[in-house]
Amino acid sequence: MRTMERVYRESYITLVAASSDSVTQGFLKPRPEPPNSYTIPFRLSATQFGSISINELDEKEYDESTEPINTRAWTLQESLLAPRYLIYSSHTLQYRCSAGVLNLGSSLHLVSYAEQPHYSESLSTLSVPACDAQGELKRWLRLVMVYSTRSASLACDKLNAISAIANQFFSFLGPGYFAGIWEFQILWQLTWISSSSWDAEAGNRRSRVYRAPTWSWASIDGVVSYGSHLLAEEDEEQIYRCEVLGCDVRVRVVELPFGEVDNGVLRVRGVLRRAWLRSEWRDVLWLDGEDESLDAAEALLLRGFEQGDMKQLQNDASSDGDVRSNVKGGLDEGGEWPPMLVFCLPIAVNSGNISMGLLLANSGKDLFKRVGSFEDALTKDFDHHPQCEIAIV
C-alpha cells in the first residue's frame, strides 16, 4: 500500500477497464450505438462521400460516476495519480491527461455535471492541483464528496483507500491530518452533511467496526456533502464563537499516517444549547430552564409562535395541524428514530443566521459524540449562552 502512489504516479500510461463489473468480465467488446441517432450522407468532393451522425444533445451527456469501476473506493486514487489514462468506458474509448479528455475519433465529450472548476466533480478536473491552500481545500472537499459515493469490501479500508490521494495534499493542508480531516481550516471540514439528514430514502450508517471518530466523514457509510458556499470562489460564511483547542488521532500503523486509526478526540471551545430533535419532521426544538422534557420544548415553541418573535414557523396544513420549528436538523444515520435530546454546536454563520452546526449526544462529562447536523437557526438563539470546552469522540 505504501508503494501504490509511486506505482501510479511514475507510470507512463494506465489502462482503465471502466465498464467492467469485475476482474473476470471482459472489456474489449463492441460499444452500443447511441439511441435515436440519425446518419446523414454528405459529399466531401466530386468522388468522395462521407456520413455524419446526429442525435439529441442530452443523450450525449456522459456521467462517469455510473461506470462500474467508479463505484469502488480503491479506484479513485488510481484514477487521479497517474499522468495518462486510456479508458475503456461503456460508450467509447477515451484518452485522459492533464490537458483534458479526448474521445475516440474526437467525438463530443459532454459531461452531465458542472464544469466550473470550483464545483466540478469530474475526475479530469479533480486531478488538477490548485495553486494555493484555499483552492486545495475546496478540491479536497469535492474529492470527499465523490469518494463517499463509493464503497470498499472491507470497512477498515475507508481511510486506506484514499491515503495516497491525501498524501498529495500534505504540503498545502498539513501538517495535521486527522482521520480524513486536515488541520488547515479544520472547523469548515467538520460541517459535512450526511445524505440521511435530508433524504428519508438514504440508508447511511456509521460503521459497526470502529474506523474514525464521529466528527469525521470517514465514520459514515454513505453519501456525504459540503455546502455549496464552501466550494464557491468567494465565501461569505464566518465561524460563530467556536475554536479548536486540539485534536489527537492515533493511527494504527505509524508508517501509514494517512491510513487506519484506532481512536480520535477533538477538543473545542464553543456554545452549546440543549434541544430536542424530532427526526420524523427534521426540526429542532429549543430548551430553556431546568425542564429537559420534550413537552417543555414543544411548549416553548408554541409560546414563540403565539408571541410572533421567531423568524418563521411552519404550520403544517395536514390533519394534525402541528407547529414545526424552522430550525432544521437531521441525523447522520438513516432509519426511523424517536425524538432525541441533543446539544447544538453552531459553527458557521452568515448574515445573522447559523448556516451549519453539529448535533451532539452526551457521552459522559464534557464528552460528546456527533449524531447529526442542523441549519437555519438564528444567532440570537445562542448569543446569550456562554462558551464551554468539550471533547468530541
Legacy VTK file of the C-alpha trace (Angstrom):
# vtk DataFile Version 3.0
C-alpha trace
ASCII
DATASET POLYDATA
POINTS 393 float
0.000 0.000 0.000
2.901 2.341 0.721
4.211 1.999 -2.843
0.856 2.343 -4.630
1.171 6.103 -5.037
4.604 5.790 -6.659
3.486 2.983 -8.981
0.681 5.052 -10.499
2.467 8.395 -10.419
5.524 7.033 -12.250
3.584 5.011 -14.820
3.672 6.126 -18.448
0.023 5.252 -19.130
-2.664 3.429 -17.145
-5.277 1.231 -18.797
-8.715 1.523 -17.163
-11.383 -1.148 -17.693
-14.074 1.297 -16.605
-17.042 -0.624 -17.994
-16.250 -3.989 -16.355
-18.177 -5.086 -13.282
-15.388 -7.394 -12.085
-11.912 -8.692 -12.916
-13.463 -11.719 -14.619
-15.521 -9.664 -17.070
-14.009 -8.543 -20.350
-13.931 -5.002 -21.686
-12.902 -5.476 -25.332
-16.368 -5.587 -26.837
-18.475 -3.501 -29.226
-20.000 -0.376 -27.690
-23.735 0.227 -28.155
-24.937 2.619 -30.785
-26.226 5.919 -29.364
-30.046 5.964 -29.063
-32.102 7.940 -31.562
-29.106 8.505 -33.794
-29.592 9.501 -37.432
-26.942 9.039 -40.101
-26.893 11.554 -42.947
-24.631 11.206 -46.013
-22.789 14.186 -47.442
-20.370 14.894 -50.280
-16.716 15.582 -49.470
-15.653 16.071 -53.074
-16.676 15.009 -56.559
-15.532 11.470 -55.846
-15.690 11.216 -52.053
-18.696 10.777 -49.796
-18.973 10.630 -46.026
-21.601 10.431 -43.356
-22.444 12.229 -40.142
-24.483 11.010 -37.158
-26.922 13.343 -35.434
-28.740 12.843 -32.147
-30.145 14.918 -29.288
-27.536 16.701 -27.176
-28.984 15.420 -23.871
-28.404 11.852 -24.984
-24.710 12.579 -25.492
-24.174 13.515 -21.858
-21.727 11.217 -20.128
-21.790 10.608 -16.383
-18.574 8.830 -15.450
-19.896 8.049 -11.957
-22.168 5.383 -13.490
-19.206 3.335 -14.700
-18.782 0.160 -12.602
-15.167 0.995 -11.781
-16.225 4.294 -10.211
-18.346 2.588 -7.562
-15.240 1.131 -5.900
-13.324 3.043 -3.241
-9.797 1.962 -4.158
-10.087 3.031 -7.786
-10.451 6.749 -7.030
-6.773 7.222 -6.275
-5.880 5.012 -9.219
-7.930 7.417 -11.370
-6.163 10.532 -10.102
-2.493 9.749 -9.543
-1.334 8.586 -12.975
-0.318 11.129 -15.658
-2.197 9.465 -18.565
-5.142 7.110 -18.935
-6.610 5.007 -21.693
-10.185 4.435 -20.527
-12.416 1.690 -21.904
-15.683 3.341 -20.899
-19.167 1.984 -21.532
-19.753 4.113 -24.636
-16.347 4.649 -26.242
-12.576 4.649 -25.805
-11.195 7.729 -24.056
-7.769 9.251 -23.510
-7.307 11.479 -20.457
-4.334 13.528 -19.335
-3.730 16.898 -17.671
-4.956 18.660 -20.833
-8.422 17.069 -20.679
-10.392 14.171 -22.167
-10.443 13.073 -25.788
-12.919 10.526 -27.138
-12.090 8.063 -29.898
-12.443 9.821 -33.233
-12.623 13.186 -31.433
-16.352 12.710 -30.819
-18.118 15.082 -28.450
-17.251 14.673 -24.763
-20.102 16.277 -22.811
-20.249 15.721 -19.060
-23.525 15.879 -17.153
-22.300 17.952 -14.223
-20.963 21.476 -13.701
-17.605 22.017 -15.344
-16.763 25.154 -13.388
-13.563 24.165 -11.563
-14.885 25.061 -8.113
-17.978 22.818 -8.478
-16.939 20.112 -10.920
-16.741 16.518 -9.700
-15.246 15.119 -12.896
-12.038 13.151 -12.452
-10.369 15.269 -15.100
-10.947 18.457 -13.092
-10.275 16.910 -9.681
-6.867 15.684 -10.806
-5.606 19.251 -11.352
-3.978 20.752 -8.223
-4.869 24.280 -7.126
-2.231 26.968 -6.677
-2.930 27.758 -3.012
-4.138 26.165 0.207
-7.677 27.540 -0.100
-8.061 26.088 -3.563
-6.642 22.757 -2.462
-9.078 22.609 0.445
-12.010 23.102 -1.921
-10.607 20.366 -4.174
-10.267 18.042 -1.177
-13.872 18.649 -0.135
-15.098 17.775 -3.631
-12.965 14.634 -3.571
-14.508 13.612 -0.245
-17.987 14.034 -1.737
-17.103 11.896 -4.764
-15.346 9.314 -2.609
-18.336 8.952 -0.268
-20.435 7.555 -3.137
-18.048 4.603 -3.415
-17.681 1.540 -1.240
-14.923 -0.839 -0.184
-15.222 -4.553 0.529
-13.572 -4.090 3.939
-14.983 -1.469 6.317
-11.492 -0.747 7.658
-10.310 0.419 4.217
-12.263 3.695 4.233
-9.160 5.760 5.024
-6.645 3.372 3.489
-8.218 3.590 0.050
-7.788 7.370 -0.123
-4.446 7.595 1.713
-2.318 8.031 -1.427
-4.503 10.970 -2.507
-4.279 12.507 0.976
-0.501 12.449 0.744
-0.730 14.718 -2.310
-2.414 17.435 -0.205
0.029 17.342 2.708
2.177 20.324 1.674
-0.806 22.685 1.446
-3.245 21.415 4.090
-0.963 19.756 6.650
0.888 19.016 8.729
-2.028 17.682 10.790
-4.269 15.021 9.248
-6.979 13.586 11.473
-8.947 10.673 10.005
-9.797 12.454 6.755
-9.878 15.966 8.253
-6.990 18.382 7.674
-5.530 20.819 10.164
-5.953 23.723 7.742
-9.324 25.402 8.436
-10.439 22.319 10.329
-13.754 23.762 11.531
-15.108 24.123 7.991
-14.296 20.492 7.290
-16.438 19.396 10.250
-19.554 20.756 8.515
-20.116 17.743 6.259
-23.732 16.670 5.894
-24.903 13.082 5.715
-27.460 12.499 2.963
-29.661 10.737 5.557
-30.190 14.083 7.288
-32.310 15.333 4.393
-33.173 12.229 2.338
-35.526 9.785 4.015
-34.579 7.102 1.499
-30.838 7.280 2.207
-29.617 4.440 4.383
-26.394 5.910 5.724
-24.908 4.073 8.687
-21.954 4.510 10.974
-19.524 1.699 10.552
-20.092 -1.035 13.130
-16.332 -1.581 13.049
-14.533 1.437 14.510
-12.571 3.293 11.858
-12.935 7.011 12.643
-14.281 9.381 15.324
-17.869 10.533 14.850
-16.809 14.042 13.765
-15.099 12.608 10.679
-16.946 11.861 7.451
-14.960 8.611 7.364
-17.154 7.217 10.156
-20.144 7.106 7.782
-21.057 4.510 5.166
-22.979 6.522 2.591
-23.025 9.803 0.728
-21.863 12.989 2.453
-21.694 16.522 1.083
-20.468 20.005 1.896
-22.417 23.234 1.473
-22.042 24.981 -1.874
-20.727 28.085 -0.083
-17.564 26.165 0.843
-16.937 25.282 -2.788
-17.673 28.706 -4.268
-14.895 31.083 -5.307
-15.972 33.628 -2.709
-17.349 32.578 0.653
-19.207 34.978 2.962
-19.571 32.446 5.772
-17.841 33.074 9.111
-17.124 30.985 12.187
-19.516 31.607 15.094
-17.874 31.633 18.554
-16.086 28.331 18.045
-12.422 27.342 18.037
-10.434 24.118 18.051
-8.273 23.652 21.126
-6.620 20.454 19.987
-7.077 17.259 18.031
-5.447 13.885 18.671
-5.772 10.808 16.489
-3.837 7.571 16.920
-3.044 5.829 13.647
-2.958 2.043 13.597
0.341 1.833 11.702
2.850 4.621 12.336
4.364 4.196 8.875
0.920 4.880 7.342
-0.020 8.329 8.705
-2.949 8.676 6.279
-4.369 5.201 6.903
-6.458 3.450 9.561
-6.932 4.997 13.014
-7.672 3.418 16.382
-9.241 6.436 18.102
-9.500 10.191 17.993
-10.658 13.117 20.099
-11.409 16.715 19.110
-11.384 19.417 21.795
-13.280 22.602 21.040
-14.463 25.752 22.777
-17.905 26.751 21.608
-21.515 27.423 22.505
-23.856 24.557 23.337
-27.627 24.705 23.570
-29.873 21.848 24.574
-32.691 20.921 22.238
-34.899 18.118 21.018
-34.524 16.744 17.538
-37.726 15.416 16.030
-36.203 13.184 13.367
-39.553 12.418 11.746
-40.112 16.092 10.977
-36.418 17.021 10.771
-36.772 20.013 13.076
-35.038 21.219 16.244
-36.925 22.482 19.322
-35.017 24.606 21.835
-34.950 24.051 25.573
-34.680 26.687 28.310
-34.622 26.206 32.058
-34.235 23.015 34.047
-37.031 21.013 32.422
-35.476 18.872 29.649
-38.676 17.134 28.579
-39.977 17.138 25.032
-43.209 18.676 26.351
-41.223 21.655 27.631
-39.566 22.121 24.236
-42.891 21.954 22.408
-44.416 24.429 24.865
-41.543 26.850 24.254
-42.051 26.516 20.508
-45.764 27.258 20.793
-45.083 30.226 23.077
-42.728 31.683 20.493
-45.344 31.134 17.812
-48.021 32.905 19.835
-45.708 35.842 20.594
-44.645 36.098 16.967
-40.989 36.694 17.869
-39.486 33.846 15.844
-38.150 34.207 12.292
-40.514 31.631 10.888
-42.571 28.653 11.945
-44.057 26.083 9.661
-47.712 25.438 10.381
-48.487 22.045 8.921
-51.745 22.154 6.994
-52.319 18.407 7.390
-54.814 16.883 9.759
-52.526 17.061 12.799
-52.031 20.856 12.460
-48.729 20.696 14.367
-46.485 23.736 14.547
-42.969 22.937 13.420
-39.726 24.754 14.012
-37.891 26.413 11.152
-34.580 25.202 12.596
-33.817 22.149 10.514
-31.894 19.158 11.771
-31.216 15.599 10.749
-29.328 12.545 11.911
-26.231 11.184 10.240
-27.743 7.698 10.212
-30.864 6.778 8.288
-33.926 4.988 9.619
-36.788 5.791 11.944
-35.688 7.391 15.209
-37.743 8.660 18.168
-37.298 12.272 19.338
-33.794 12.709 20.723
-32.287 15.054 23.305
-29.284 16.735 21.643
-26.771 19.526 22.156
-26.401 22.032 19.317
-22.932 23.381 18.497
-23.109 26.218 15.926
-20.124 26.583 13.596
-20.912 28.672 10.517
-22.833 31.962 10.410
-23.990 34.169 7.553
-25.877 37.465 7.999
-27.173 36.589 11.447
-28.194 33.048 10.549
-26.499 29.874 11.730
-25.979 28.155 8.406
-24.406 24.995 9.814
-23.881 23.355 13.178
-23.388 19.953 14.746
-25.883 17.896 16.724
-24.145 16.163 19.613
-25.215 13.492 22.105
-23.766 13.392 25.599
-21.347 10.531 26.159
-20.002 11.435 29.599
-18.869 14.529 31.492
-17.971 17.131 28.850
-17.692 14.259 26.348
-19.869 14.092 23.243
-20.434 12.201 20.022
-21.668 13.684 16.780
-25.093 12.360 15.744
-26.198 14.845 13.087
-26.277 18.423 11.827
-28.610 21.440 11.911
-29.140 24.684 9.999
-31.346 27.777 9.699
-31.067 28.850 13.338
-30.616 32.476 14.412
-27.519 33.776 16.171
-29.799 35.249 18.835
-30.723 31.676 19.755
-27.142 31.306 21.024
-25.900 34.819 21.819
-26.882 34.636 25.498
-25.259 31.224 26.055
-21.682 31.135 27.405
-18.857 29.250 25.741
-17.678 25.975 27.193
-14.939 23.455 26.473
-15.918 19.985 25.321
-14.379 16.907 23.752
-15.950 15.073 20.790
-15.008 11.467 20.074
LINES 1 394
393 0 1 2 3 4 5 6 7 8 9 10 11 12 13 14 15 16 17 18 19 20 21 22 23 24 25 26 27 28 29 30 31 32 33 34 35 36 37 38 39 40 41 42 43 44 45 46 47 48 49 50 51 52 53 54 55 56 57 58 59 60 61 62 63 64 65 66 67 68 69 70 71 72 73 74 75 76 77 78 79 80 81 82 83 84 85 86 87 88 89 90 91 92 93 94 95 96 97 98 99 100 101 102 103 104 105 106 107 108 109 110 111 112 113 114 115 116 117 118 119 120 121 122 123 124 125 126 127 128 129 130 131 132 133 134 135 136 137 138 139 140 141 142 143 144 145 146 147 148 149 150 151 152 153 154 155 156 157 158 159 160 161 162 163 164 165 166 167 168 169 170 171 172 173 174 175 176 177 178 179 180 181 182 183 184 185 186 187 188 189 190 191 192 193 194 195 196 197 198 199 200 201 202 203 204 205 206 207 208 209 210 211 212 213 214 215 216 217 218 219 220 221 222 223 224 225 226 227 228 229 230 231 232 233 234 235 236 237 238 239 240 241 242 243 244 245 246 247 248 249 250 251 252 253 254 255 256 257 258 259 260 261 262 263 264 265 266 267 268 269 270 271 272 273 274 275 276 277 278 279 280 281 282 283 284 285 286 287 288 289 290 291 292 293 294 295 296 297 298 299 300 301 302 303 304 305 306 307 308 309 310 311 312 313 314 315 316 317 318 319 320 321 322 323 324 325 326 327 328 329 330 331 332 333 334 335 336 337 338 339 340 341 342 343 344 345 346 347 348 349 350 351 352 353 354 355 356 357 358 359 360 361 362 363 364 365 366 367 368 369 370 371 372 373 374 375 376 377 378 379 380 381 382 383 384 385 386 387 388 389 390 391 392
